[in-house]
Every structure is written in C-alpha cells, then in structure tokens.
Amino acid sequence: MEESGRDELLAAAVRMRERGDAGEARSLLLELVERYPDDPEVAYQTAWAHDVLGREAEAVPFYERAVRGGGLSTEDRCGALLGLGSTYRVLGRYPEAVATLRRAVAEFPDDGALRAFLAMALYNTGRHEEALRLTLTLLAATSEDPGVRRYRRAIEEYARDLDATV
C-alpha cells in the first residue's frame, strides 16, 4: 500500500470513529497497523478507537507506540499522552498515569485537560493535597464563572497554602 492509500484509509477510519462506527474503524485500523507497525499516527488512531470501544487494555500498547519518539503533530501528541495517561488511570495503573501525565503537562503546560487528568490521577495515588492544589489553580485560571473570577486571587492564594486561614 502506498502512502496516499494509507492516508485515505486512515482518514476514512477517523471519519468512521467520529460518526460512531468505532468497531468498523477499529477493524480498518488494525489492518493499517499490520501494514504500518511503526507509524505513530496509525498507532494513535488505533488506540483511540480501542478506547472509544471500552477496550482500554488493548489501547495501551498502541498509545505507547504512538508517543514513543516523534512523528505525531503537536495536537496528536498531546492527545495521545492524555489518552495514555487517562487509560492507565482507568486501568488502575495510577503511578504510570501520574508519570505520563506529569510528562505531558511539562511538555504542554498550557493544556488544562492534561492538568485536570493529572489531578485525578494524583487523587488516585493518595496525593489529595497536590490534586486539590492543581484543581484550584486550574479553576482560578480558566473559569468564566463570575464568582470564581471575583475571588480568583483568594483561590490562587489558598491553592498555594491549603491550610491558610487568612
């Protein structure tokens, strides 16, 4: 299969997944993985299809393959790291989730979704204070709620010192 055929089939699989035909997309993607075992974009889309179908354990090796080395666009790399970290968390692999999501946040510090998923994984590892601190910092930085906006500075201060009384 030549590159243009790969691109067309990959695009078709993504469209299938997006319209709710994840099973059909998965089948096509598994064929593409056979032909392009080292292609990070094919691996990422294959992982995503497995995730959508609730087949998280099967998604992990594809996510791992996708994030190893380069080859993904910035957006897809961010998505693949989030997917891998989130999938580790769903599977109860909390230390791996935290490590993956910390790496992702370091690489993409402005991505709020990564920080939210990291906070969840931190909670799962018993790091409740760090999880709450991260959540409050994210809330203060991103909320459009008028009350949160009004008290943003106080929320940020308390996030730095959760035991502060003033």
N, C-alpha and C positions, 0 to 999 in steps of 0.2 A: 504494500500500500504506500503510495507516495504521499508527501507532506500535505498536498491540497486535499487528498481523500481523508487524511487524518483530521484536518481542520474542519471539514464539512461534517464528518461523523461526530466529532467532539461537540460541535455547535448543535447538532441535532440532539445529542444526548442531554445537553444542558437545557434545551427547549423542552424536552420530554419531562425532565425533572421539574422544571418551573411550572409546567401545566398540570402537574400532579401525577405523572406517569413514571414515578421513581423506579418501579420494578423493571419497566421496559428500558429506562435509561441505564439502570444497573447492568442489565444483560449486554447492552451495546458497549458500555464502558469496560466491562470485563473482557470483551473481545479486543478492545483497544489496548488494554493493559497487556494482553498476551503479545500484541504486536509491538508495543512501545513500553517495555517494562521499566525503562529508566526515565520516562517522560514525567516531569513533576506536575505538569498541568493535567495530564490524564489521571495521574495518581490522585491529585486533589479532587477532581470532579468525581472520581470513583469513590473516594472516601465520603464525600458529601452525599452521594446517592445512598450509600450504606447507612449513613447517619439518619437521613430522612426516613428510611425504612425501619428504624429502630434496631439496626444491626451494628451497634456501636463497636463491639469486639472485633468485628470484621473490618470496620472502618480504620481502626488504629494503624495497621501496617501501611495502609495507603496514605494516611496523613503523615506518618513518619517518613515515608519515601518522598512525599511532596515537599516537606520542609528541609530535608537533607540537602545541603548545597544550595545552589541557585537555580534560576530558570523560571521562577514564578514572577508575575508582575507584583508590584508593591501591594496592591489591593488583595490579590490572591494569596500572597504570603501571609499577610495579616489575617485573612480569613482562615487559612489553613492552620496557623498557630492557634487561633481562637478555637477552631474546630477540634484540634488535637487536645488542647488543654481541657476544654469542656467535656470531651469524650472520656478522657482519663478520669475526670471528676465523676461523671455518670457511672463509670465502671468501678468507682471506689478506689481508684488509684490516685489518692489525694496528693502524696508527695510529688508524683510525676506531674500532676495537674499544676501544682504550685510552681514547680521548677519551669515548666513550659510557659505558663502564663507570666511569670516574672521575666523570663527571657523576651517574651512578646511585648510586654509593657516597656522594657528597656529599649527595644527596637522601635516601638511605635508608642511613644509616651503620650501622644495626644488622643489616642483611641480610648474613649470612655467605656466601650463594651468590654475591652480587654481588662480594664481595671475592675469593672463590675464582676466579671467571671473570676478574676483573681481573688476578689473579696470573698466570693462564695467558697472557693477552694481553701482559702485561709481559714474560714469558719469551720470547714470540714476537718481541718487538721488541729482544731482547738485553739487557733490563734485569733480569738474573738476580738481582742483589743485592736490588733492590726487590721482585721477585717472591717470593724466599725470605723476606725480612723480613715481607711481608704474609702469607704462608702460615704462618710460625711464630707470628705474632701471632694469627692466626685459630685455629690449632691450640690454642695455650695458652688462649685464651678460651672455646673451645667443646667441647673434648674431654672425654669422660667416662672415658677410659682412666685407670686408677689410676696407672700410671707417669707419664703426662703430667701428671696432676693433682699428683703428688708433686713433679715438677720444673718446675712451671709458672713459678715466679719465675725460675729459671735460663733457661728457654726464652725468656721475655719479655726478660730482660737480653741474651741473645745475639742476639735479633731486633733490638734497638736497635743493637748493635755486633757484627756478624757476625765481625769479626776479633779480638774479645777472646779472651784465653787464660785469663782468670780470671773 
